[in-house]
């Protein structure tokens, strides 16, 4: 388990960008944290590190965005935001079993606490804690 403190959004972005170098095919990043704690900023940096050309926005209203990856040997970055999910049944329409089983992609899941019924075998748990206006504590834990 590693803990980091960031003091501006650019540092959170760069942490995500640098973290992208550690990823392997099929990794799933489970992101936990309150609204405004830095989850999307981290994913934006991660995407940059993977060579994604798209502008990364939080997929809150559409739940799932797919981005082509230009670097390394990954096909896609799946960016999922479960903020609006209220019941476990709502998850079934997303096809999460297939997304998590895709070993050629990387998947980042914001609001992962709403994944109660799904088991993720490989990846990371990343916790974001709001410490002040620009200050965050980010803890990265290997899931398996």
N, CA, C and O of each residue as an XYZ file, in Angstrom:
576
protein
N       0.849     -1.174      0.000
C       0.000      0.000      0.000
C       0.894      1.236      0.000
O       1.844      1.330      0.776
N       0.575      2.174     -0.877
C       1.335      3.425     -0.949
C       0.397      4.599     -0.743
O      -0.724      4.611     -1.252
N       0.870      5.592      0.015
C       0.086      6.811      0.249
C       0.809      7.996     -0.363
O       2.033      8.107     -0.292
N       0.028      8.872     -0.961
C       0.555     10.086     -1.577
C      -0.281     11.264     -1.108
O      -1.474     11.124     -0.838
N       0.350     12.423     -1.013
C      -0.387     13.661     -0.765
C      -0.149     14.565     -1.961
O       0.980     14.719     -2.427
N      -1.223     15.158     -2.448
C      -1.110     16.114     -3.542
C      -1.662     17.448     -3.056
O      -2.586     17.500     -2.245
N      -1.077     18.518     -3.568
C      -1.414     19.861     -3.096
C      -2.011     20.745     -4.189
O      -2.303     21.919     -3.962
N      -2.186     20.171     -5.367
C      -2.865     20.856     -6.473
C      -3.308     19.785     -7.463
O      -2.759     18.684     -7.484
N      -4.290     20.111     -8.271
C      -4.855     19.115     -9.183
C      -3.817     18.584    -10.172
O      -3.898     17.427    -10.584
N      -2.858     19.401    -10.551
C      -1.808     18.959    -11.485
C      -1.008     17.797    -10.895
O      -0.589     16.900    -11.625
N      -0.794     17.811     -9.578
C      -0.073     16.709     -8.936
C      -0.907     15.425     -8.962
O      -0.367     14.337     -9.166
N      -2.214     15.550     -8.757
C      -3.097     14.382     -8.835
C      -3.091     13.834    -10.260
O      -3.033     12.621    -10.460
N      -3.152     14.713    -11.236
C      -3.086     14.353    -12.656
C      -1.774     13.612    -12.950
O      -1.781     12.555    -13.581
N      -0.658     14.171    -12.491
C       0.652     13.561    -12.742
C       0.803     12.217    -12.044
O       1.469     11.322    -12.563
N       0.193     12.067    -10.874
C       0.222     10.779    -10.187
C      -0.466      9.728    -11.055
O       0.049      8.621    -11.210
N      -1.615     10.062    -11.616
C      -2.305      9.149    -12.526
C      -1.476      8.840    -13.761
O      -1.402      7.691    -14.197
N      -0.859      9.859    -14.319
C      -0.023      9.687    -15.517
C       1.145      8.746    -15.228
O       1.424      7.839    -16.011
N       1.819      8.962    -14.113
C       2.949      8.105    -13.746
C       2.498      6.692    -13.393
O       3.189      5.720    -13.696
N       1.343      6.582    -12.754
C       0.817      5.273    -12.365
C       0.500      4.413    -13.586
O       0.549      3.186    -13.505
N       0.181      5.034    -14.700
C      -0.155      4.283    -15.917
C       0.981      3.359    -16.344
O       0.743      2.346    -17.001
N       2.200      3.700    -15.979
C       3.367      2.882    -16.347
C       3.361      1.529    -15.645
O       3.983      0.581    -16.126
N       2.664      1.428    -14.510
C       2.637      0.189    -13.731
C       1.542     -0.774    -14.160
O       1.499     -1.905    -13.675
N       0.667     -0.359    -15.047
C      -0.504     -1.165    -15.376
C      -0.185     -2.302    -16.334
O       0.699     -2.218    -17.186
N      -0.958     -3.375    -16.148
C      -0.851     -4.549    -17.005
C      -2.216     -4.801    -17.646
O      -3.245     -4.335    -17.157
N      -2.201     -5.538    -18.737
C      -3.446     -5.870    -19.435
C      -4.469     -6.444    -18.460
O      -4.149     -7.281    -17.616
N      -5.700     -5.974    -18.598
C      -6.791     -6.495    -17.789
C      -6.929     -5.877    -16.411
O      -7.857     -6.222    -15.680
N      -6.029     -4.970    -16.032
C      -6.128     -4.349    -14.710
C      -7.407     -3.530    -14.584
O      -7.853     -2.879    -15.529
N      -7.978     -3.587    -13.392
C      -9.157     -2.795    -13.050
C      -8.778     -1.899    -11.886
O      -8.231     -2.366    -10.887
N      -9.065     -0.621    -12.013
C      -8.799      0.349    -10.947
C     -10.126      0.707    -10.306
O     -11.008      1.277    -10.949
N     -10.259      0.369     -9.042
C     -11.467      0.684     -8.285
C     -11.190      1.958     -7.515
O     -10.352      1.971     -6.613
N     -11.888      3.031     -7.863
C     -11.636      4.352     -7.289
C     -12.724      4.697     -6.276
O     -13.916      4.680     -6.585
N     -12.282      5.010     -5.064
C     -13.191      5.332     -3.963
C     -12.916      6.753     -3.494
O     -11.759      7.162     -3.401
N     -13.957      7.500     -3.201
C     -13.767      8.842     -2.670
C     -14.997      9.692     -2.877
O     -15.834      9.411     -3.735
N     -15.090     10.728     -2.083
C     -16.229     11.635     -2.158
C     -16.189     12.464     -3.441
O     -15.184     12.495     -4.150
N     -17.283     13.120     -3.714
C     -17.393     14.044     -4.835
C     -16.306     15.110     -4.715
O     -16.134     15.708     -3.653
N     -15.578     15.345     -5.794
C     -14.539     16.370     -5.795
C     -13.236     15.966     -5.142
O     -12.405     16.822     -4.838
N     -13.042     14.665     -4.919
C     -11.825     14.225     -4.226
C     -10.654     13.944     -5.164
O      -9.551     13.664     -4.694
N     -10.867     14.013     -6.488
C      -9.758     13.865     -7.429
C      -9.796     12.629     -8.305
O      -8.843     12.377     -9.042
N     -10.861     11.856     -8.250
C     -10.929     10.616     -9.022
C     -10.825     10.864    -10.530
O     -10.020     10.226    -11.209
N     -11.628     11.777    -11.048
C     -11.612     12.047    -12.491
C     -10.289     12.670    -12.915
O      -9.778     12.347    -13.987
N      -9.728     13.546    -12.109
C      -8.428     14.154    -12.430
C      -7.354     13.078    -12.532
O      -6.514     13.125    -13.431
N      -7.373     12.114    -11.623
C      -6.438     10.990    -11.655
C      -6.606     10.199    -12.955
O      -5.618      9.848    -13.600
N      -7.857      9.917    -13.339
C      -8.122      9.166    -14.575
C      -7.673      9.969    -15.798
O      -7.196      9.387    -16.772
N      -7.817     11.283    -15.763
C      -7.336     12.116    -16.871
C      -5.824     11.957    -17.044
O      -5.337     11.829    -18.168
N      -5.089     11.964    -15.946
C      -3.645     11.754    -16.013
C      -3.303     10.350    -16.476
O      -2.392     10.163    -17.283
N      -4.022      9.373    -15.975
C      -3.840      7.983    -16.378
C      -4.017      7.853    -17.888
O      -3.206      7.221    -18.567
N      -5.081      8.455    -18.403
C      -5.363      8.407    -19.842
C      -4.238      9.048    -20.647
O      -3.834      8.522    -21.684
N      -3.740     10.168    -20.177
C      -2.621     10.838    -20.863
C      -1.414      9.913    -20.920
O      -0.765      9.787    -21.959
N      -1.117      9.262    -19.789
C       0.009      8.334    -19.738
C      -0.156      7.143    -20.666
O       0.833      6.574    -21.128
N      -1.397      6.760    -20.944
C      -1.678      5.644    -21.851
C      -1.755      6.081    -23.313
O      -1.892      5.248    -24.208
N      -1.668      7.389    -23.550
C      -1.713      7.891    -24.918
C      -3.112      8.103    -25.463
O      -3.296      8.172    -26.678
N      -4.103      8.208    -24.587
C      -5.473      8.472    -25.036
C      -5.536      9.893    -25.590
O      -5.076     10.838    -24.949
N      -6.099     10.035    -26.767
C      -6.188     11.348    -27.420
C      -7.470     12.099    -27.051
O      -7.515     13.327    -27.123
N      -8.507     11.361    -26.656
C      -9.796     11.979    -26.318
C      -9.675     12.874    -25.092
O      -8.778     12.707    -24.265
N     -10.585     13.814    -24.995
C     -10.731     14.606    -23.777
C     -11.476     13.730    -22.768
O     -12.539     13.190    -23.078
N     -10.929     13.592    -21.585
C     -11.521     12.726    -20.570
C     -12.462     13.533    -19.689
O     -12.052     14.461    -18.991
N     -13.724     13.159    -19.740
C     -14.757     13.774    -18.908
C     -15.343     12.690    -18.018
O     -15.319     11.511    -18.373
N     -15.858     13.076    -16.885
C     -16.522     12.106    -16.027
C     -17.771     11.591    -16.740
O     -18.604     12.382    -17.181
N     -17.904     10.263    -16.853
C     -19.070      9.713    -17.552
C     -20.300      9.566    -16.650
O     -21.051      8.599    -16.780
N     -20.505     10.508    -15.751
C     -21.585     10.412    -14.770
C     -22.943     10.163    -15.410
O     -23.711      9.341    -14.911
N     -23.254     10.844    -16.487
C     -24.601     10.734    -17.048
C     -24.750      9.612    -18.059
O     -25.866      9.162    -18.319
N     -23.646      9.154    -18.633
C     -23.757      8.021    -19.552
C     -23.174      6.749    -18.946
O     -23.307      5.676    -19.533
N     -22.544      6.845    -17.806
C     -21.999      5.758    -16.995
C     -20.711      5.139    -17.526
O     -19.856      4.760    -16.726
N     -20.534      5.019    -18.845
C     -19.365      4.312    -19.380
C     -18.885      4.978    -20.669
O     -19.661      5.219    -21.594
N     -17.596      5.264    -20.703
C     -16.964      5.765    -21.931
C     -15.796      4.846    -22.274
O     -15.097      4.346    -21.393
N     -15.604      4.638    -23.564
C     -14.472      3.846    -24.063
C     -13.522      4.785    -24.796
O     -13.940      5.620    -25.598
N     -12.238      4.629    -24.501
C     -11.223      5.471    -25.144
C     -10.142      4.574    -25.740
O      -9.634      3.674    -25.071
N      -9.796      4.824    -26.996
C      -8.696      4.091    -27.624
C      -7.382      4.477    -26.965
O      -7.152      5.640    -26.632
N      -6.526      3.476    -26.784
C      -5.219      3.678    -26.164
C      -4.155      3.625    -27.252
O      -4.121      2.680    -28.041
N      -3.290      4.628    -27.301
C      -2.278      4.712    -28.354
C      -0.942      4.098    -27.941
O      -0.161      3.690    -28.801
N      -0.672      4.028    -26.656
C       0.616      3.521    -26.190
C       0.460      2.122    -25.615
O      -0.629      1.696    -25.229
N       1.575      1.434    -25.573
C       1.635      0.098    -24.993
C       0.749     -0.858    -25.777
O       0.417     -0.594    -26.933
N       0.369     -1.958    -25.162
C      -0.378     -2.970    -25.910
C      -1.807     -3.145    -25.396
O      -2.366     -4.240    -25.466
N      -2.388     -2.077    -24.887
C      -3.785     -2.107    -24.462
C      -4.662     -1.652    -25.624
O      -4.241     -0.840    -26.448
N      -5.870     -2.174    -25.686
C      -6.811     -1.731    -26.722
C      -7.603     -0.511    -26.288
O      -7.733      0.458    -27.036
N      -8.136     -0.569    -25.062
C      -9.064      0.460    -24.599
C      -8.809      0.838    -23.151
O      -8.270      0.065    -22.359
N      -9.218      2.056    -22.839
C      -9.406      2.468    -21.451
C     -10.913      2.582    -21.275
O     -11.556      3.419    -21.909
N     -11.472      1.745    -20.420
C     -12.881      1.846    -20.051
C     -12.964      2.753    -18.841
O     -12.315      2.490    -17.828
N     -13.743      3.809    -18.924
C     -13.921      4.748    -17.806
C     -15.386      4.670    -17.397
O     -16.281      5.052    -18.150
N     -15.608      4.170    -16.192
C     -16.962      3.936    -15.690
C     -17.186      4.803    -14.462
O     -16.311      4.908    -13.603
N     -18.349      5.419    -14.378
C     -18.712      6.245    -13.224
C     -20.058      5.751    -12.704
O     -21.073      5.846    -13.394
N     -20.057      5.225    -11.485
C     -21.261      4.621    -10.916
C     -22.001      5.549     -9.955
O     -22.830      5.091     -9.170
N     -21.711      6.832    -10.011
C     -22.315      7.787     -9.080
C     -23.841      7.709     -9.064
O     -24.458      7.801     -8.002
N     -24.444      7.541    -10.229
C     -25.909      7.552    -10.317
C     -26.553      6.194    -10.045
O     -27.779      6.089    -10.018
N     -25.750      5.163     -9.844
C     -26.297      3.830     -9.584
C     -26.866      3.788     -8.170
O     -26.172      4.090     -7.199
N     -28.123      3.415     -8.070
C     -28.774      3.362     -6.760
C     -29.042      1.940     -6.293
O     -29.016      1.665     -5.094
N     -29.302      1.025     -7.240
C     -29.630     -0.355     -6.887
C     -28.699     -1.294     -7.647
O     -28.312     -0.994     -8.776
N     -28.331     -2.436     -7.038
C     -27.461     -3.399     -7.728
C     -28.007     -3.835     -9.088
O     -27.232     -4.133     -9.997
N     -29.333     -3.876     -9.234
C     -29.928     -4.282    -10.518
C     -29.536     -3.330    -11.647
O     -29.447     -3.733    -12.806
N     -29.303     -2.067    -11.299
C     -28.943     -1.061    -12.307
C     -27.605     -1.372    -12.972
O     -27.343     -0.920    -14.087
N     -26.760     -2.142    -12.291
C     -25.440     -2.472    -12.834
C     -25.524     -3.466    -13.992
O     -24.650     -3.486    -14.859
N     -26.555     -4.277    -14.009
C     -26.655     -5.356    -14.999
C     -26.665     -4.846    -16.429
O     -26.183     -5.533    -17.330
N     -27.201     -3.665    -16.654
C     -27.299     -3.133    -18.018
C     -25.955     -2.650    -18.564
O     -25.835     -2.397    -19.763
N     -24.954     -2.521    -17.714
C     -23.649     -2.012    -18.160
C     -22.757     -3.076    -18.795
O     -21.796     -2.734    -19.483
N     -23.051     -4.350    -18.582
C     -22.197     -5.408    -19.117
C     -20.849     -5.481    -18.417
O     -19.824     -5.720    -19.054
N     -20.854     -5.275    -17.106
C     -19.593     -5.230    -16.358
C     -18.825     -6.539    -16.394
O     -17.595     -6.523    -16.410
N     -19.519     -7.679    -16.408
C     -18.813     -8.963    -16.473
C     -17.906     -9.012    -17.700
O     -16.754     -9.438    -17.611
N     -18.429     -8.576    -18.840
C     -17.650     -8.588    -20.078
C     -16.518     -7.558    -20.032
O     -15.404     -7.825    -20.482
N     -16.817     -6.390    -19.486
C     -15.790     -5.343    -19.401
C     -14.639     -5.804    -18.519
O     -13.476     -5.668    -18.899
N     -14.949     -6.352    -17.338
C     -13.905     -6.798    -16.412
C     -13.147     -8.013    -16.942
O     -11.989     -8.222    -16.579
N     -13.782     -8.812    -17.793
C     -13.135    -10.001    -18.352
C     -12.226     -9.676    -19.538
O     -11.449    -10.530    -19.964
N     -12.306     -8.472    -20.070
C     -11.510     -8.081    -21.238
C     -10.065     -7.849    -20.817
O      -9.728     -6.809    -20.251
N      -9.219     -8.830    -21.101
C      -7.824     -8.735    -20.651
C      -6.956     -7.870    -21.560
O      -5.757     -7.736    -21.311
N      -7.526     -7.285    -22.597
C      -6.741     -6.411    -23.474
C      -6.945     -4.936    -23.139
O      -6.377     -4.062    -23.795
N      -7.752     -4.662    -22.122
C      -8.088     -3.275    -21.777
C      -7.743     -2.964    -20.325
O      -7.445     -3.856    -19.531
N      -7.792     -1.692    -20.006
C      -7.680     -1.188    -18.638
C      -9.039     -0.589    -18.302
O      -9.663      0.054    -19.146
N      -9.495     -0.797    -17.078
C     -10.789     -0.255    -16.665
C     -10.628      0.540    -15.379
O     -10.052      0.050    -14.408
N     -11.137      1.765    -15.372
C     -11.150      2.614    -14.175
C     -12.611      2.828    -13.785
O     -13.424      3.261    -14.602
N     -12.937      2.519    -12.524
C     -14.314      2.608    -12.038
C     -14.394      3.626    -10.909
O     -13.892      3.388     -9.811
N     -15.033      4.770    -11.186
C     -15.282      5.757    -10.134
C     -16.520      5.339     -9.347
O     -17.445      4.746     -9.902
N     -16.532      5.648     -8.068
C     -17.617      5.266     -7.160
C     -17.728      3.747     -7.083
O     -18.823      3.191     -7.155
N     -16.588      3.085     -6.935
C     -16.518      1.621     -6.924
C     -17.239      1.001     -5.735
O     -17.526     -0.196     -5.752
N     -17.535      1.779     -4.710
C     -18.277      1.248     -3.562
C     -19.662      0.745     -3.974
O     -20.296      0.004     -3.223
N     -20.132      1.136     -5.143
C     -21.451      0.713     -5.622
C     -21.392     -0.613     -6.385
O     -22.392     -1.056     -6.948
N     -20.224     -1.234     -6.399
C     -20.028     -2.509     -7.104
C     -20.224     -3.709     -6.193
O     -19.644     -4.762     -6.458
N     -20.983     -3.606     -5.176
C     -21.080     -4.632     -4.134
C     -21.226     -6.058     -4.662
O     -20.623     -6.976     -4.106
N     -21.994     -6.262     -5.698
C     -22.277     -7.616     -6.170
C     -21.260     -8.147     -7.180
O     -21.351     -9.305     -7.589
N     -20.310     -7.335     -7.582
C     -19.333     -7.766     -8.578
C     -17.988     -8.041     -7.929
O     -17.549     -7.314     -7.037
N     -17.349     -9.095     -8.388
C     -16.019     -9.445     -7.895
C     -14.997     -9.111     -8.976
O     -15.131     -9.524    -10.128
N     -13.996     -8.373     -8.591
C     -12.916     -8.018     -9.507
C     -11.688     -8.794     -9.060
O     -11.307     -8.744     -7.891
N     -11.069     -9.510     -9.992
C      -9.966    -10.394     -9.630
C      -8.604     -9.723     -9.647
O      -7.741    -10.065     -8.840
N      -8.397     -8.782    -10.545
C      -7.056     -8.257    -10.769
C      -7.093     -6.737    -10.822
O      -7.912     -6.158    -11.537
N      -6.227     -6.102    -10.084
C      -6.176     -4.658    -10.187
C      -5.824     -3.959     -8.893
O      -5.077     -4.483     -8.067
N      -6.377     -2.763     -8.729
C      -6.009     -1.879     -7.627
C      -7.244     -1.257     -6.995
O      -8.250     -1.008     -7.659
N      -7.139     -1.014     -5.694
C      -8.109     -0.180     -4.987
C      -7.403      1.141     -4.710
O      -6.318      1.164     -4.129
N      -8.020      2.235     -5.125
C      -7.404      3.553     -4.962
C      -8.390      4.442     -4.210
O      -9.519      4.657     -4.651
N      -7.939      4.952     -3.068
C      -8.792      5.752     -2.185
C      -8.373      7.215     -2.252
O      -7.189      7.537     -2.154
N      -9.344      8.088     -2.418
C      -9.116      9.530     -2.513
C      -9.764     10.192     -1.308
O     -10.949     10.000     -1.037
N      -8.971     10.970     -0.594
C      -9.487     11.661      0.588
C      -9.245     13.153      0.440
O      -8.123     13.598      0.200
N     -10.310     13.908      0.586
C     -10.263     15.370      0.512
C      -9.716     15.892      1.838
O     -10.299     15.640      2.893
N      -8.586     16.627      1.790
C      -7.970     17.161      3.008
C      -8.057     18.676      3.101
O      -7.705     19.252      4.131
N      -8.511     19.318      2.060
C      -8.587     20.776      2.017
C      -8.822     21.214      0.588
O      -8.955     20.380     -0.307
N      -8.874     22.517      0.366
C      -9.240     23.048     -0.944
C      -8.490     22.380     -2.095
O      -9.118     21.977     -3.074
N      -7.200     22.254     -2.005
C      -6.419     21.615     -3.070
C      -5.641     20.398     -2.587
O      -4.900     19.793     -3.362
N      -5.793     20.038     -1.348
C      -4.995     18.970     -0.752
C      -5.771     17.650     -0.744
O      -6.926     17.593     -0.322
N      -5.110     16.593     -1.219
C      -5.710     15.262     -1.265
C      -4.724     14.239     -0.722
O      -3.509     14.407     -0.825
N      -5.271     13.176     -0.140
C      -4.473     12.004      0.204
C      -4.979     10.871     -0.676
O      -6.176     10.586     -0.715
N      -4.063     10.235     -1.375
C      -4.419      9.165     -2.309
C      -3.670      7.914     -1.885
O      -2.443      7.911     -1.793
N      -4.422      6.854     -1.628
C      -3.845      5.584     -1.193
C      -4.083      4.554     -2.286
O      -5.215      4.343     -2.720
N      -3.004      3.914     -2.726
C      -3.087      2.899     -3.777
C      -2.750      1.551     -3.160
O      -1.676      1.360     -2.590
N      -3.689      0.622     -3.285
C      -3.547     -0.706     -2.705
C      -3.746     -1.736     -3.817
O      -4.683     -1.631     -4.608
N      -2.870     -2.719     -3.871
C      -3.003     -3.772     -4.883
C      -4.132     -4.702     -4.462
O      -4.163     -5.184     -3.330
N      -5.051     -4.948     -5.374
C      -6.198     -5.817     -5.089
C      -5.795     -7.277     -5.138
O      -6.232     -8.065     -4.300
N      -4.971     -7.653     -6.102
C      -4.562     -9.053     -6.207
C      -3.194     -9.148     -6.840
O      -2.671    -10.249     -7.016
